[in-house]
């Protein structure tokens, strides 16, 4: 005997209305529930700390364009710890703040040598 095929039920507005359940609560109960949820949210925030500010991460091409350097020079900066980086898989990422700091140092050196 072949297995029965089950025809999926398509939700129509009528079927949704038929399956919907309503729960009526008093305003006092609603306020109590809301306060409990807010308390739980505050507890979670305290336990897990403030949400982290997402740092802007740049990849190799962006950094090379911003600094005006080649990929090999960027590799040298990584090897000599001039520019901190994070690696995920085979891709390297750099914090925008670190790149801007290096850009300031680089521009200071060029202005000092011209003087």
C-alpha positions as CSV (number, residue, x, y, z in Angstrom):
1,X,0.0,0.0,0.0
2,X,1.5,3.4,-1.0
3,X,2.1,6.0,1.7
4,X,-0.6,8.6,2.0
5,X,0.4,12.0,0.8
6,X,-0.6,14.8,3.1
7,X,-2.0,17.9,1.4
8,X,-0.7,21.0,3.1
9,X,-3.3,23.3,4.6
10,X,-3.5,26.7,3.1
11,X,-4.2,29.4,5.6
12,X,-7.1,31.6,4.6
13,X,-8.5,34.6,6.4
14,X,-11.4,32.5,7.5
15,X,-9.2,29.7,8.8
16,X,-7.0,32.2,10.7
17,X,-10.1,33.7,12.3
18,X,-11.3,30.3,13.3
19,X,-7.9,29.3,14.9
20,X,-7.2,32.6,16.6
21,X,-7.5,32.7,20.4
22,X,-8.2,35.8,22.4
23,X,-7.2,36.4,26.0
24,X,-8.7,39.3,27.9
25,X,-6.7,40.6,30.9
26,X,-7.2,43.5,33.2
27,X,-5.2,46.7,32.9
28,X,-3.6,45.9,36.3
29,X,-2.5,42.5,35.0
30,X,-1.1,44.1,31.8
31,X,0.9,46.6,33.7
32,X,2.2,43.9,36.0
33,X,3.3,41.8,33.0
34,X,4.9,44.8,31.4
35,X,6.9,45.6,34.5
36,X,8.1,42.0,34.8
37,X,9.3,42.1,31.1
38,X,11.1,45.4,31.7
39,X,12.7,44.0,34.9
40,X,13.8,41.0,32.9
41,X,15.3,43.2,30.2
42,X,17.2,45.3,32.8
43,X,18.5,42.1,34.4
44,X,19.7,40.8,31.0
45,X,21.4,44.1,30.3
46,X,23.1,44.1,33.7
47,X,24.2,40.5,33.2
48,X,25.5,40.8,29.6
49,X,26.7,44.4,29.7
50,X,25.9,47.3,27.4
51,X,25.4,46.5,23.8
52,X,28.8,46.8,22.0
53,X,29.3,49.6,19.7
54,X,30.0,48.0,16.3
55,X,33.4,49.1,15.1
56,X,33.7,49.8,11.4
57,X,35.9,47.1,9.9
58,X,37.8,47.6,6.6
59,X,39.3,45.0,4.3
60,X,42.6,45.0,2.5
61,X,41.4,47.0,-0.6
62,X,39.9,49.7,1.5
63,X,43.0,50.1,3.7
64,X,45.3,50.2,0.7
65,X,43.2,52.9,-0.9
66,X,43.0,55.0,2.3
67,X,46.7,54.8,3.1
68,X,47.9,54.9,-0.6
69,X,50.0,51.8,-0.2
70,X,50.4,48.5,-2.0
71,X,49.1,45.1,-0.8
72,X,52.7,44.0,-0.1
73,X,53.3,47.1,2.1
74,X,50.1,46.3,4.0
75,X,51.4,42.7,4.4
76,X,54.6,44.2,5.9
77,X,52.6,46.4,8.3
78,X,50.8,43.2,9.5
79,X,54.1,41.3,9.8
80,X,55.8,44.0,11.8
81,X,52.7,44.8,14.0
82,X,52.5,48.3,12.7
83,X,48.8,47.8,12.0
84,X,46.7,45.5,14.2
85,X,44.2,43.2,12.3
86,X,41.7,40.4,12.8
87,X,41.6,37.4,10.5
88,X,38.5,35.5,9.6
89,X,39.2,32.6,7.3
90,X,41.7,34.0,4.8
91,X,40.5,37.6,5.0
92,X,42.1,40.2,7.1
93,X,40.1,43.1,8.6
94,X,41.3,46.3,10.2
95,X,39.5,48.7,12.6
96,X,38.9,52.0,11.0
97,X,40.3,53.8,14.1
98,X,43.6,51.9,13.8
99,X,43.9,52.8,10.1
100,X,43.1,56.5,10.8
101,X,45.7,56.5,13.6
102,X,48.3,55.1,11.2
103,X,47.2,57.7,8.6
104,X,47.8,60.5,11.1
105,X,51.3,59.1,12.0
106,X,52.1,58.7,8.3
107,X,51.0,62.2,7.4
108,X,53.0,63.6,10.4
109,X,56.2,61.9,9.2
110,X,55.8,63.3,5.7
111,X,55.1,66.9,6.9
112,X,58.1,66.7,9.3
113,X,60.5,65.5,6.5
114,X,59.4,68.4,4.2
115,X,60.1,71.0,6.8
